[in-house]
């Protein structure tokens, strides 16, 4: 079967997106969400596979800037909307799109590609490594108490319309984003994503609600959430479904959580995507009633290995030669010397020196944001130490004090 792979034209978007919807089960998304993603799609960075007039494959790439260890913000292609029609599976369409897409990303001068996988087994063969995790919580707030750091009682809380509070919330997000690896700095238009609130996505809950934390007249945090009332013979047992919570200081952070735990008629606080080092687990009185569940988050692909490794800083000094395998992007394959000084600034250059570690680009992608240790990967047999001591030094250097996290989908 012959198909044509080409860059999307704006007039083809509806057909192209229809192929995506069909591949993901055929249930149309809400009209307002569809309109939002139509505006966020960058046609000149999107690919379609066409069989005559039929679109049978899709792949997009948003222009992102992602925080990396050390606080730098690195250009990255946010890979999204990847699908292949059921009629055209197992014919090489996905591989062809991944090949073209990574070549394009390299030509755009973006050293990283990142994605959120619909299925975790798909993208490893193209060099993407699972670099972050997300934590889901279901907390019995009727039985779990919260401790409060000094200053919590001095925080003022104020209900606000999510739309009207958007600028204030985005200002908080913008101040925090660069401090946590894996977090995208939102480009124009992306501020709509956290307040997009189609009725069919509420799971029987309320419209999106927002509460602001303020100190000395300044907004220092916010939480957005839905309420899902429920009753049984014993009385109310509603759920607070937290969508976002961010704060600039510990008192504002605790005040927001205390508010969510104390909403009348609610007995459960539910969060679907929190960082794995979220401090709320240090505030609760009984962590066993928090039903913690982890799942994979952001996948990272080093497109230009040298530039990517030089873009971040390192926690400890390091000087290591790595033998890197990368069959899909062979320009990355070979030996690289990574050197970082006491301030974390790094150089990464080709070398003919003897290798001290051997690993694939997938493992480098997993370790890149500091959330997955090279030592753990070595324990799984995915990194080989060729010089005694090299693994411990490199693993320490790649680590991050703050766990990486991607707070929203794309």
N, C-alpha and C positions, 0 to 999 in steps of 0.2 A: 504494500500500500504506500502510495507516495503522498507526502504531506509537505507543506511549505512552512518554514519557521521565519517569522518576520517581526519587526518592531510594530507595535500597535499604533494605529491612527485613532484620533479622538472620536471619529464617527463610528468606530467599531466597538466602542466600550460596552454597550448594552449586550451585544452578542457575546463578546468576550467574557463579561461577568456572568452571563447566563450559563456559559460552559462551566464556570467555577461553581455556581450554585448547584447545578446538576450533579457535579462530581461530589459535592458535599451533602448529598441526600435529596436534593430537589425541592427543599422547602424555601420559598423566597424569604429574604430577610426583610425587616421593616422598611417601608419606603424612605423614612428619614435617615436610616442608617445607610441605605443604598445611595441616597443622594450625597451623604457625607463622604463615603468612600469613592464615589465618582469624582468628587472635587479633590480628594487627596491623591488619587492615582496620578502618576506622572507617565503619560503615554509614551514618551520617548525613552523611558526606562522600563517599559513593559514589553513582554514577548507573547506572541500567540502562535500556536500551531494550527494550520488551516488545512482541511481536507475539502477542497473546492470552496463552497460558500460556508461550510461548517467549521466553527472553531472547536478544536478537539484537545487543546492544551493551553494552559495559561501560566504565566510567571511574571511577577512585578518586583520592583526594587525601589523603595523609598529613599530619598536623600536624607540620611540621618547623621547626627553627631552624637557619639556615645562616650560617656565618661569611662575612663580607664584608671587603674591604680596610680595614685599620685595627683589626681585632679585634672589631668589633661582631658580635652574633649577631642575625639578622633573622628574624622569622616568615616562613615560606614554605610554600606548598602543594606537597608532593611528589607530582606527578602520576604515576599508575601504573595498571597493569592496564587499558590502553586497548585495546579491540578492537571489531570489527564482524564479525558472522557473514558467511560467504562468500555466503549467499543474499540479503544485504541491503546489499551494497556499492553505491556510486555512487547512493545514494538520500538523501544528506544527513545520515545518522545521526551521523557523526563531527563534522561541523560543528555540528550541534545540541548535541552533548555538550560540545564545546569552548566554545560560546557560553554554555551554562548554567553550565559549570564556572567560567569566568573571572568571570561575574557573581557566582557564589557566593563565590569567593575574595575578590573585592572587598568583598562584604558581611561577610565574616569579619574584615576589617581587615588582611589579609595583603598586603603590597606586592609580593611576588614569587611566582611559580610556577616550579618547576624540574622537569625530567624527564630521563630517559635514554631515547633514542629507539631503538626496534627498527629503524627505517629512517630515515636522516637526512633524506630528502626530504619527510617528512610534515608536520612541525610549523612550518616557516618561515612558511607562509601564515597561521598563527594568532599570529605575532609572537614565536615562540621563536627565540633566536639561540644558536648553538654557542659556549659561553663557556669551556669547558675541553677539554683533550685528555688522553688517557691514553697511557702508553708501555708497550708490550709488549717484553720482552727474552727472548732465548734465548742464554745465555752458555756458551761452551765452557770450562767450569771446569777441564778437564784441561790447558789451554794458557794460560789467563788468570790472572795473579797479581793480588793485592790489596795495595795499600800500607796502612799502619796509622798513624793519627795518634798522638801521644804519649798514653799512658794506656790504650791498647787492651789491653795485657797485664795491666793491673790489674782488668779487668772479669771478674767471675765469671759463668759461664754454667751454667744449671741446666735440665734437662728437667723438664717439668711436664705434667700432664693439662690439655688446653685448657679443660675445664669447671672444674677446680679453680683454674686460674690466671686465670679470667675477670675477677674483680674487680681483680686487679693489672693486667691488660692494659687493662681499661676505664679505670683511673685514668690510665695513660699516654696513652691515646687522648684522654681528656677534657682533659688538660693541653695537648695539641698541637692539638686540633681548631680552636680559635678563631684560631690563628696562621696557618692556611692557608685563604685564601678558597675557597669552594665546598664545604667540609667540613661535613656535618651533625653537630650535637651530638646524640648518640643519646638519644632519649627512652626512657622505661621500656618494656621489651620488646624494643627493637632491639638490645640486647646479645647476643641469641640469634643474630642474623644471621651474625656472623663465625665462629661455632663450629658453625653448622648443617652437618652432615656426612653426608648420605645416601650410602649405598654406591654407588648408581648414578651419583653425580656425581664419583666419584674417578678415573674414566678408567683403571681398572686399578691404581690406586695404593693406598698404605696409608691407614689411618684418619688423620684430621688429627692432626698432632703440633705440639708447642709447645716453644720454648726461651725462657727468661727471661734477660735481662741484669741483673746486680746490681752496685751499687757502694755500699760502706759499709752493706750490709744493706738497701738500698732498691732496688726494681725500677725500672730506668731504661730498659727497652726489652723488646721481645718480637718473636718471629717465629713464625708458624704456617705449616705446609707439609705436603705429601704427598710420599712417596717412591714413585717408579715404577721398580722394578728392571728391568733388561734386560741381555741378554748377546748377544754374537756370538762368532765364532771367535777373535777377538783378546782376548776377556775382557769384563769388566763395562762397561756404558755406560748406567747408570741416570740418571734425571732427578729433580732436586729441584724440585718445583712449589711456588713460594712463593705463599702466599695473602695474608699481611699481614706487614709489618715496620715497626715504629715505634720510635723511640728518642729520649730526652731530651737526649742529648749525642753528640758526634762519636765518642768512644771506644766507647760502647755500640753505636752504629750500625755502626761498622767491625767490632767483635767479632762481632756477629750475622751480618754478611755473610761474615766469615772462616769462621765455623762452617758456614754453608750451603755454602760452596765446598769445605770439607774433609771432608764426609761420605763415608765409605768406600763404594766401589763405584758412586759417582755421577760422571758426567762432564759433565753439563749442569745449569745452574741456569736455571729458566724462571719468568718473572714475567708475569702477564697484565694488571696494572693498576698502574702506578707513575706518580708525578708526572713531568712532562717535564723538570723541573730536578732530578731525583733525583741526589744526590751520588755514588751508586755508580759513575756513569760517570766520575767524577773519581778514583776509587780503582783502577779496573781498569788493567792494564798494556797492554791492546790493545783499544781500543773497537771495532775492526773485526770482532772475533770476538764481538760482543754482539748482533748481529742486531736492531737497534733498529727498531721499527715503531710509528707513531703512528696513533691513530684518535680520532674525536670522543668527547667525554665528556658533561658536564652541559650541558643547554640551559636558558637563563634567559629568563623572560618578565617584563617590568616590568608589573605589574598596576595599581599606583598610581605613576605615573612620578615625581612630585614627592617622595613619601615614600621611594621606593626610592633615589633619587639622594641624598637627605639622610641616609640611614641609613649610608652608607659614608663614609670619609674619602678625601682626595685627596693624591697624592704631592707635588704642587707647587701653589702658588696658581693659581687660574683664575677668570676672569670671562668667560663666553661665552653667547651667545644661540643657542639651537638651534631650528630649525624641524623638528618631529617629525611624521612620518606614522604614523598608527595607525588603519587602517580598521576593524579588528576590535574594538578597544576605543577608540571615538572620544573618550572623556573624556580620553585622553592626548594627542590630536592638538593641534597648534598650537605656539606659541612659548613657550619656557621659558628663563629666565635662571638658569644655574648659577654660583654664586659660592662659592669656597672660600678660606679664609685660609691663612696660613703654617703653621698647625697641622693643616690638612686638614679642619676643620669646615666644613660646607657648608649653604647654603640653595638651594632650587630653587623658583622662583616663576613664575607666568604673567607675560607681558610683551607690550607692543605694540612694543618696540624692534625695529629691523631685525635680521634673522637673520644670524648669522655662519657657522653650519654648518647643513647640511640632511641629514637622515638618517631612516631609519625606526626604529620601536621595536625591530625585530629586530636592527639593528646596535647599538643601545644595549644590548640584552640580551647580545649577544656580547662587548661591551667592558666590561660592568658589573663583572666580577670581576677585571679587570686583566690577563687572559691574552691578549687579542686587542687589538691597537692600533688606534686610530681611523685612524692613518696607513696601516696595511695595508689596512683596509677602504676607505679613500679610493683607494688604488692599484688596488683592484678595481672602482672606480666606484660604490661603495655609500655613500660619504659625500662630500658636496660642500662645498668650502670657499668661502664667500661673502665673507669678509674675509681678506686676506692675513695669515698668521701665526696665525689662529685655530686651524687644525688642529694645528699643532705644540704649541701651548700646551695644548689640550684633551687631545691624545694623551698628553702627558707626565703630565698630572694624573690621568688614568684608569689609568695603569700601576701595576703592583704589583711590589714587589721579590721577593715569593714567588709562584711560579706557582700559579694556582688548580687544585684537584683534588677530585674526588669519589671517596673510597676504596672505596666499596662500592655495590652495586646496591640498588634498592628497587622 
